[in-house]
Amino acid sequence: MMELLERWLTPRRAFGAAALACLGLIAFALYLQYVVKEEPCPLCILQRVAVLAMGVVFAAAAIRAPRRIGLRIYAAVLVTIAALGAAVAGRHVWLQNLPKDRIPECGPGLEFMLQQFPLADVLALVLRGSGECAEAGWRFLGLTIPAWTLLWFIGLAVLALTVTVLAGRRQQPAMRQVDKR
């Protein structure tokens, strides 16, 4: 089983599949927004940005098919983006699970804040969350959109690390044979 996994899970295939998964997540978010009419809150938009960034990095890694150091760099960037996205998604899940009397007031829209405030202030305001971020909306298997997004961030980070470790194992035996000659 492990041999089959290692053979199939090449960096190019895994990163290409992950890039397609990110594309699918964004497509589904747009479907929820424009068809189901689930308006994204500022935290949702930050999560979308993180998913898009991961998709771009996964696609670049799939196209380049890096080895050793390059693969580690891509994995580090992917894990960093996933950690940031997971932090935002985790904050969002936390806000959605607050008691009704502890939910923050609704704030101005993201577009307004970007026009009126410096970027650092906008990020601080957005991460504080607002009443609109506490609305759960669409659910699947009992989990909200941010909860599913959090799981996707974790899964994609684990995939990036797993592919990097497996690729390192594949390359080590070949290097040892070269050293023996």
C-alpha positions in Angstrom: 0.0 0.0 0.0 2.8 2.4 0.9 4.6 1.6 -2.3 1.5 2.4 -4.3 1.0 5.6 -2.4 4.7 6.6 -3.0 4.4 5.8 -6.7 1.2 7.8 -7.2 2.0 10.7 -4.9 4.7 12.3 -7.0 5.1 16.0 -6.3 3.8 17.0 -9.8 0.7 14.8 -9.5 -0.1 15.8 -5.9 0.5 19.5 -6.3 -1.5 19.5 -9.6 -4.4 17.8 -7.8 -4.1 20.2 -4.9 -4.2 23.2 -7.3 -7.3 21.8 -8.9 -8.8 21.3 -5.4 -8.1 24.9 -4.6 -9.7 25.9 -7.9 -12.7 23.8 -7.0 -13.0 25.4 -3.5 -13.0 28.9 -5.1 -15.6 27.8 -7.7 -17.8 26.4 -4.9 -17.4 29.7 -2.9 -18.5 31.7 -6.0 -21.4 29.3 -6.5 -22.5 29.8 -2.8 -22.1 33.6 -3.3 -23.9 34.1 -6.6 -26.3 31.2 -6.8 -27.2 30.4 -3.2 -26.8 34.1 -2.3 -24.5 33.5 0.7 -22.7 36.8 0.9 -19.1 36.5 2.1 -18.0 38.3 5.3 -14.5 39.9 5.6 -13.1 36.7 7.2 -14.5 34.6 4.3 -12.8 36.9 1.9 -9.4 36.5 3.7 -9.9 32.7 3.6 -10.6 32.9 -0.1 -7.3 34.9 -0.6 -5.4 32.2 1.3 -7.0 29.4 -0.8 -6.2 31.3 -4.0 -2.6 31.9 -2.8 -2.2 28.2 -2.1 -3.7 27.3 -5.5 -1.2 29.5 -7.2 1.8 28.0 -5.3 0.5 24.5 -5.8 0.1 25.2 -9.6 3.6 26.7 -9.8 5.1 23.7 -7.9 3.2 21.3 -10.2 4.5 23.1 -13.3 8.1 23.4 -12.1 8.3 19.9 -10.4 11.1 21.0 -8.0 13.5 18.6 -6.4 15.0 18.6 -2.9 15.6 22.2 -1.8 13.0 23.7 -4.2 10.4 21.2 -2.9 11.2 22.1 0.7 10.8 25.8 -0.1 7.4 25.2 -1.8 6.3 23.1 1.1 7.3 25.8 3.6 5.5 28.5 1.7 2.4 26.3 1.4 2.4 25.4 5.1 2.8 29.0 6.0 -0.1 30.1 3.9 -2.2 27.2 5.2 -1.3 28.1 8.8 -2.4 31.7 8.2 -5.6 30.6 6.5 -6.3 28.1 9.2 -5.8 30.8 11.8 -8.4 33.0 10.1 -10.8 30.1 9.6 -10.3 29.0 13.2 -11.1 32.6 14.4 -14.2 32.5 12.2 -15.3 29.2 13.6 -14.8 30.6 17.1 -16.9 33.7 16.3 -19.7 31.4 15.0 -19.8 29.5 18.2 -20.0 32.4 20.6 -23.1 32.8 22.6 -25.5 35.3 21.1 -24.9 37.9 23.8 -21.1 37.9 23.1 -21.2 38.4 19.3 -19.6 41.6 18.2 -21.5 44.4 16.5 -21.7 44.3 12.7 -19.0 46.6 11.2 -18.6 48.4 7.9 -18.0 46.4 4.7 -14.5 45.3 3.6 -14.6 47.6 0.5 -15.4 50.6 2.7 -12.7 49.8 5.2 -10.1 49.4 2.4 -11.0 52.8 1.0 -11.0 54.6 4.4 -8.3 53.0 6.5 -4.6 51.9 6.2 -4.2 48.2 5.4 -2.9 47.3 8.9 -6.0 48.9 10.5 -8.2 47.0 8.1 -6.6 43.7 8.9 -6.9 44.4 12.6 -10.6 45.3 12.2 -11.3 42.3 10.0 -9.6 39.8 12.3 -11.6 41.1 15.3 -14.6 39.9 13.4 -18.1 41.3 13.4 -21.7 40.2 13.7 -21.9 39.2 10.1 -19.0 36.8 10.6 -20.9 35.1 13.4 -23.7 34.0 11.1 -23.3 30.3 10.2 -25.4 30.1 7.0 -24.7 27.1 4.8 -23.9 23.8 6.5 -22.8 20.4 5.3 -22.7 17.4 7.6 -23.2 19.8 10.5 -20.1 21.9 9.7 -20.1 25.5 8.5 -18.1 26.9 5.6 -15.3 28.2 7.8 -15.1 24.8 9.5 -14.8 23.0 6.2 -12.2 25.6 5.0 -10.2 25.0 8.2 -10.2 21.2 7.4 -9.1 21.9 3.9 -6.2 24.1 5.1 -5.0 21.4 7.4 -5.4 18.7 4.7 -3.5 20.7 2.1 -0.7 21.5 4.5 -0.4 17.8 5.4 -0.4 16.9 1.7 2.4 19.4 1.0 4.5 18.0 3.9 3.7 14.3 3.0 4.7 14.8 -0.6 8.0 16.5 0.4 8.9 13.7 2.9 8.0 11.0 0.4 10.0 12.7 -2.4 13.0 13.0 0.0 12.8 9.3 0.7 12.7 8.5 -3.0 15.8 10.6 -3.7 17.9 9.3 -0.8 18.4 5.7 -2.0 19.5 7.0 -5.5 22.1 9.3 -3.8 23.5 6.4 -1.7 24.0 4.3 -4.8 26.0 7.1 -6.4 28.1 7.5 -3.3 29.1 3.7 -3.3 30.5 3.9 -6.8 
